[in-house]
């Protein structure tokens, strides 16, 4: 018979064995977990190494980026350069230019933006427009002059992104008008004589553009202008292609819309750039688009397109790849985006060459010369135009001579803009919609005709 003491001993020994077995099991589990953790750590290190390699590659590409626009142009065989302007002096930026040529003189109109570099985005800046005389692509020394656009009642209105049109008997300067931090961007037109005297300010009431700056309901920008059969026309949008016929006071009269099938552009929504220039039976213009780039900033691209020189102004051809791309390797200040922003072009019929001017990284103003043959080679044809003119483009076939004086002489029509209301300085904008037509008793704007066409197809 086993004594109680011996029984207790056996029971304790059995418990100890059970505890030992349980401890060994747990040790084995811990060893397995430790081995798994080591595998996970090694896998994590491999992933981190791959990520670091990827990050290094990304940063290498970020630091390298695409070449400067000058190098891009040189690669294509085009001339390119920067206009010699006082960049950075007194914290001033000179960018987003337009260009016009008349009476054997060439003029560059450029945004002059002075900003405070010590303030965080969106910065404290003020923009106005200057004009410079050009000798080819060289800025004539000491030719810079401020265009005296009104500051409005608030004395805070600013002007940017000019597009200038020579209508034959006057200059029309289309600009974006705004007050920093307040309201919406607004399109206004300064009507000037050939001596750059402002005769009045017009405010086309179309889209979200109101009869004055406070009346805008959304931003309006990037309208471009051209003359067709003696009348002003405006390209309001490219997607869909929306062209508006206007009267002499830039009031909309008739709208045409066409869609572009099988569009091959993959670099963001296209927006207006240079004013269209007629070459043969088509108008040619350069546009911009953008895509997200880095930390909320965007990269801009420049392309070109053409449309029929008759209603409904269908798009006939367009580039599918950018002609130029915004680059970090061009000078850039603060956290500004990478920009190529075309604002004007001239066509040399003798040389068969386009001269395009554009803003660079919201800091400088550049130019490039592209042969018409090169441009056509880079454009996808959407609508074929039946040739009614010689294959060689000349001044006569392009109708580059201004049609208004000829039309007045032949038809006896008086197309001079006599309905423009004079501007007496900064006491607001007298060119409101209800004041444009001296014969109108009803201040309500006239209803515009609208034509919606079917999708443009190959013909």
C-alpha positions in Angstrom: 0.0 0.0 0.0 1.3 3.4 -1.1 1.6 6.0 1.5 -0.1 9.4 1.0 3.3 11.0 0.9 4.4 8.7 -1.9 1.2 9.3 -3.9 1.7 13.1 -3.7 5.2 12.6 -5.0 4.0 10.6 -8.0 1.3 13.1 -8.7 3.8 16.0 -8.7 6.1 14.1 -10.9 3.3 13.4 -13.4 2.4 17.1 -13.4 6.0 18.1 -13.9 6.2 15.8 -16.9 3.1 17.3 -18.4 4.5 20.8 -17.8 7.7 19.7 -19.5 5.9 18.3 -22.5 3.8 21.5 -22.7 7.0 23.7 -22.4 8.7 21.7 -25.1 5.7 22.1 -27.4 5.6 25.9 -26.8 9.4 26.2 -27.3 8.9 24.4 -30.7 6.1 26.8 -31.6 8.2 29.7 -30.6 11.1 28.4 -32.7 8.8 28.0 -35.7 7.4 31.5 -35.2 11.0 32.9 -34.8 12.0 31.2 -38.1 8.9 32.6 -39.8 9.6 36.0 -38.4 13.2 35.7 -39.7 11.8 34.8 -43.2 9.4 37.7 -43.0 12.3 40.1 -42.1 14.4 38.8 -44.9 11.5 39.2 -47.3 10.8 42.7 -46.0 14.5 43.6 -46.5 14.4 42.3 -50.1 11.2 44.3 -50.8 12.8 47.4 -49.2 15.9 46.9 -51.3 13.8 46.7 -54.4 11.8 49.7 -53.3 15.0 51.7 -52.7 16.2 50.7 -56.1 12.9 51.9 -57.6 13.0 55.1 -55.6 16.5 55.7 -56.7 15.4 55.2 -60.3 12.5 57.5 -59.9 14.6 60.2 -58.3 17.2 59.7 -61.0 14.5 60.3 -63.6 13.2 63.2 -61.5 16.6 64.8 -61.3 17.3 64.1 -65.0 13.8 64.8 -66.4 13.3 65.5 -70.1 15.8 67.8 -71.9 15.2 71.5 -72.0 12.9 72.8 -74.7 15.9 74.1 -76.6 17.4 70.6 -76.7 14.1 69.1 -77.7 13.8 71.5 -80.6 17.4 71.0 -81.6 16.7 67.2 -81.7 13.9 67.9 -84.1 16.0 70.2 -86.3 14.1 73.4 -85.2 15.6 76.7 -84.0 14.6 77.7 -80.5 15.6 80.1 -77.8 14.6 82.5 -75.0 13.7 86.1 -75.4 16.2 88.4 -73.7 14.0 89.9 -71.0 14.9 91.0 -67.4 14.0 87.7 -65.7 14.2 87.8 -62.0 15.0 91.5 -61.7 13.0 92.9 -58.8 11.4 89.4 -58.5 9.7 89.8 -61.8 8.7 87.0 -64.1 8.1 87.5 -67.9 6.1 84.7 -69.4 3.1 83.5 -71.5 3.8 85.9 -74.4 1.8 86.6 -77.6 3.1 88.1 -80.8 1.8 90.3 -83.7 3.3 91.7 -86.8 2.0 94.7 -88.8 3.5 97.6 -90.8 6.8 95.7 -91.0 7.1 95.8 -87.2 7.0 92.8 -84.8 5.7 93.1 -81.3 5.9 90.7 -78.3 3.2 91.1 -75.6 4.2 89.4 -72.4 2.9 89.0 -68.8 5.0 90.9 -66.3 4.4 89.3 -62.9 6.1 90.6 -59.7 5.8 88.3 -56.7 6.9 88.0 -53.1 9.1 85.0 -52.8 8.8 85.0 -49.0 5.2 84.1 -49.0 3.9 80.6 -49.4 1.6 79.5 -52.3 -0.5 80.8 -53.9 2.0 83.7 -53.4 1.4 87.4 -53.3 1.9 88.7 -56.9 0.6 91.3 -59.3 0.4 90.8 -63.1 0.3 93.4 -65.9 1.1 93.3 -69.6 4.1 94.8 -71.3 5.0 95.1 -75.0 8.4 94.8 -76.6 9.5 95.5 -80.2 11.3 92.6 -81.8 14.0 92.5 -84.5 13.4 88.9 -85.7 13.7 87.0 -82.4 15.8 89.7 -80.7 14.2 92.1 -78.2 15.0 95.7 -79.2 16.8 97.3 -76.2 14.8 99.8 -74.1 11.6 99.1 -76.1 9.6 97.8 -73.2 6.3 99.7 -72.5 3.5 98.9 -70.1 0.1 98.5 -71.7 -2.1 100.8 -69.6 -5.0 98.4 -68.9 -7.4 99.6 -66.2 -7.2 98.4 -62.6 -11.0 98.7 -62.0 -12.7 100.4 -59.1 -10.8 98.1 -56.6 -7.4 99.1 -58.1 -6.6 95.4 -57.8 -7.5 93.9 -61.1 -4.7 92.1 -62.9 -4.1 91.0 -66.5 -2.5 87.8 -67.9 -2.2 85.4 -70.8 -2.6 87.8 -73.8 -3.6 86.8 -77.3 -3.4 89.6 -79.8 -5.2 89.8 -83.1 -4.7 92.3 -85.9 -8.1 92.8 -87.6 -6.7 95.1 -90.2 -7.8 98.4 -88.9 -7.3 97.8 -85.2 -5.6 95.5 -82.6 -7.7 93.3 -80.3 -5.9 92.2 -77.2 -7.7 89.3 -75.5 -6.6 88.7 -71.9 -7.5 86.9 -68.7 -8.7 89.5 -66.1 -8.8 88.7 -62.4 -8.4 89.8 -58.8 -6.1 87.5 -56.9 -7.9 85.3 -54.4 -11.3 86.6 -55.3 -14.0 85.5 -57.8 -13.3 83.8 -61.1 -11.0 84.4 -64.1 -12.7 86.6 -66.7 -12.0 87.2 -70.4 -11.8 90.9 -71.5 -10.8 92.4 -74.8 -8.8 95.7 -75.1 -9.6 97.4 -78.4 -6.6 99.4 -79.6 -5.6 101.4 -82.6 -2.3 100.7 -84.4 -0.6 103.2 -82.1 -1.5 101.1 -79.1 -4.0 103.6 -77.7 -6.8 101.8 -75.9 -10.2 102.8 -77.4 -12.3 100.6 -75.1 -12.7 97.4 -73.1 -15.2 94.7 -74.3 -16.5 91.9 -72.2 -18.0 89.1 -74.4 -20.9 87.5 -72.6 -20.6 83.9 -73.5 -20.3 80.6 -71.5 -19.6 81.6 -67.9 -18.1 85.0 -68.9 -20.2 87.8 -67.6 -20.6 91.4 -68.7 -17.9 92.4 -66.1 -15.4 90.6 -63.8 -17.7 90.1 -60.8 -20.4 88.6 -63.0 -18.5 85.5 -64.0 -20.0 82.3 -62.6 -16.9 80.1 -63.3 -13.4 80.6 -64.6 -13.0 81.4 -68.3 -9.6 81.3 -70.0 -7.8 80.4 -73.2 -10.1 81.8 -75.8 -8.4 82.3 -79.2 -9.5 84.6 -82.0 -9.3 84.8 -85.8 -10.8 86.7 -88.7 -12.9 84.8 -91.2 -14.6 86.5 -94.2 -14.2 89.9 -92.5 -15.8 88.8 -89.2 -14.2 88.0 -85.8 -14.5 84.4 -84.7 -13.5 82.9 -81.4 -12.5 79.3 -80.6 -14.1 78.8 -77.2 -13.2 75.1 -76.6 -11.4 72.3 -78.3 -13.3 69.4 -76.8 -15.7 69.6 -78.5 -14.4 72.1 -81.0 -16.6 75.1 -80.4 -16.2 78.1 -82.8 -18.3 81.3 -82.3 -18.9 84.0 -84.9 -19.0 87.4 -83.3 -19.9 90.9 -84.4 -17.5 93.8 -84.5 -17.9 94.4 -80.7 -17.1 90.7 -80.1 -20.6 89.8 -79.1 -21.5 86.2 -80.0 -23.8 85.7 -82.9 -23.6 82.1 -84.1 -22.0 78.9 -82.6 -20.6 75.8 -84.3 -19.7 72.6 -82.5 -18.0 69.5 -84.0 -16.6 66.4 -82.3 -13.4 64.7 -83.2 -13.6 60.9 -83.6 -10.8 58.5 -82.9 -8.8 61.2 -81.1 -5.2 60.1 -80.5 -4.0 62.8 -78.1 -3.2 61.2 -74.7 -1.6 64.1 -72.8 -4.5 65.7 -71.1 -7.4 67.9 -72.2 -6.4 70.3 -75.0 -6.9 74.0 -74.4 -6.5 77.1 -76.5 -3.1 78.5 -77.2 -2.1 80.6 -80.2 -4.6 82.4 -82.4 -5.4 80.4 -85.6 -3.5 81.4 -88.7 -5.0 80.7 -92.2 -2.9 78.6 -94.6 -4.7 77.7 -97.7 -8.1 76.1 -96.9 -7.2 75.5 -93.2 -6.5 77.4 -90.0 -3.5 76.2 -88.0 -3.0 76.8 -84.3 -0.9 75.6 -81.4 -2.5 74.4 -78.1 -1.5 73.3 -74.7 -2.5 70.5 -72.3 -1.3 69.1 -69.0 -1.1 66.0 -66.8 -0.3 65.6 -63.0 3.5 65.6 -62.4 4.8 65.9 -58.8 3.3 67.0 -55.5 0.2 68.5 -57.0 2.0 70.3 -59.8 1.4 69.6 -63.5 3.5 69.1 -66.6 2.4 70.9 -69.8 2.6 69.9 -73.4 2.4 71.8 -76.7 0.7 70.4 -79.7 -0.8 71.7 -83.0 -4.0 71.2 -84.9 -5.8 72.5 -88.0 -9.5 73.1 -88.9 -11.5 73.8 -92.0 -11.6 77.5 -93.2 -15.4 77.3 -93.5 -18.3 76.6 -91.1 -18.7 74.4 -89.2 -14.9 74.6 -88.8 -14.3 70.8 -88.4 -10.9 69.7 -87.1 -8.9 68.4 -90.1 -5.7 67.3 -88.4 -3.9 67.2 -85.1 -0.6 66.1 -83.6 -0.8 62.9 -81.6 2.5 63.4 -79.7 3.7 66.6 -78.1 5.9 69.0 -80.1 7.5 70.3 -76.9 7.2 69.2 -73.3 7.7 71.2 -70.1 11.0 70.4 -68.4 12.6 70.7 -65.0 15.8 71.4 -66.7 14.6 74.8 -67.9 14.8 77.5 -65.2 12.1 77.1 -62.5 11.4 79.1 -59.4 9.9 77.9 -56.1 7.4 75.1 -56.7 6.0 76.3 -60.1 4.8 73.6 -62.6 6.7 72.5 -65.7 5.2 74.6 -68.5 5.2 75.1 -72.2 2.3 77.5 -72.8 1.9 78.7 -76.5 0.2 82.1 -76.8 0.9 83.2 -80.3 2.4 82.4 -83.7 3.4 84.0 -87.0 3.6 82.2 -90.3 6.3 83.1 -92.8 4.8 82.1 -96.2 8.1 82.6 -98.0 10.0 80.4 -95.7 7.1 78.0 -95.1 7.7 78.3 -91.4 5.8 78.8 -88.1 7.3 80.9 -85.4 5.7 80.0 -82.1 6.1 81.9 -78.8 5.3 80.4 -75.4 5.7 80.7 -71.7 8.4 78.5 -70.0 7.8 77.2 -66.4 5.8 80.4 -65.5 9.1 82.3 -65.5 10.5 82.9 -69.0 9.3 83.4 -72.6 10.6 81.2 -75.4 10.3 80.7 -79.1 10.8 78.1 -81.7 10.6 77.9 -85.5 8.9 74.8 -87.1 8.8 74.3 -90.8 5.3 73.7 -92.2 6.4 70.4 -93.8 7.7 69.1 -90.4 4.4 70.1 -88.8 2.3 68.3 -91.4 4.4 65.2 -91.0 3.6 65.1 -87.3 -0.2 65.5 -87.7 -2.8 62.8 -88.0 -5.4 63.6 -90.7 -9.0 63.4 -89.6 -10.7 65.2 -92.5 -9.2 65.5 -96.0 -9.6 68.9 -97.7 -10.1 68.9 -101.5 -7.3 71.1 -102.9 -8.5 74.2 -104.6 -5.2 76.1 -104.3 -1.6 75.4 -105.5 0.3 72.9 -103.4 2.9 75.6 -102.5 1.6 77.9 -99.8 2.0 81.6 -100.6 0.8 84.8 -99.2 -1.8 85.0 -101.9 -3.2 81.5 -101.2 -3.2 81.9 -97.5 -5.1 85.2 -97.6 -2.7 86.6 -95.0 -3.3 90.1 -96.3 -6.0 91.5 -94.1 -9.5 91.1 -95.6 -11.2 94.0 -93.9 -9.8 96.9 -96.0 -10.4 95.0 -99.2 -14.0 94.1 -98.1 -14.7 97.8 -97.3 -13.3 98.9 -100.7 -15.1 96.3 -102.7 -18.5 96.1 -100.9 -18.6 99.6 -99.6 -19.2 98.1 -96.1 -18.1 100.1 -93.0 -16.7 97.5 -90.6 -14.8 99.9 -88.4 -15.6 99.3 -84.8 -17.5 102.6 -84.1 -19.6 101.0 -81.3 -16.7 100.7 -78.9 -17.3 102.7 -75.7 -14.2 104.8 -74.8 -12.4 103.9 -71.6 -11.7 106.9 -69.4 -9.1 105.3 -67.1 -9.7 103.0 -64.1 -13.3 103.9 -63.4 -14.5 100.4 -64.2 -15.2 98.9 -67.6 -17.7 100.9 -69.7 -17.8 98.2 -72.4 -20.6 96.2 -70.8 -22.9 94.1 -72.9 -25.8 96.6 -72.7 -23.6 99.5 -73.9 -22.1 97.8 -77.0 -24.9 98.5 -79.4 -25.9 102.1 -79.5 -29.1 101.3 -81.3 -30.4 98.8 -78.7 -33.1 99.9 -76.4 -33.3 96.5 -74.7 -30.2 95.7 -72.5 -30.7 92.0 -72.8 -28.1 90.3 -75.0 -29.3 89.0 -78.3 -30.0 85.3 -78.6 -27.3 83.5 -80.5 -27.9 81.0 -83.2 -26.5 77.6 -82.4 -25.6 74.9 -84.8 -24.7 71.4 -83.6 -23.1 69.3 -86.3 -22.5 65.6 -86.4 -19.2 64.0 -85.7 -16.5 64.8 -88.2 -15.6 61.9 -90.3 -13.2 61.3 -93.1 -14.4 62.7 -96.4 
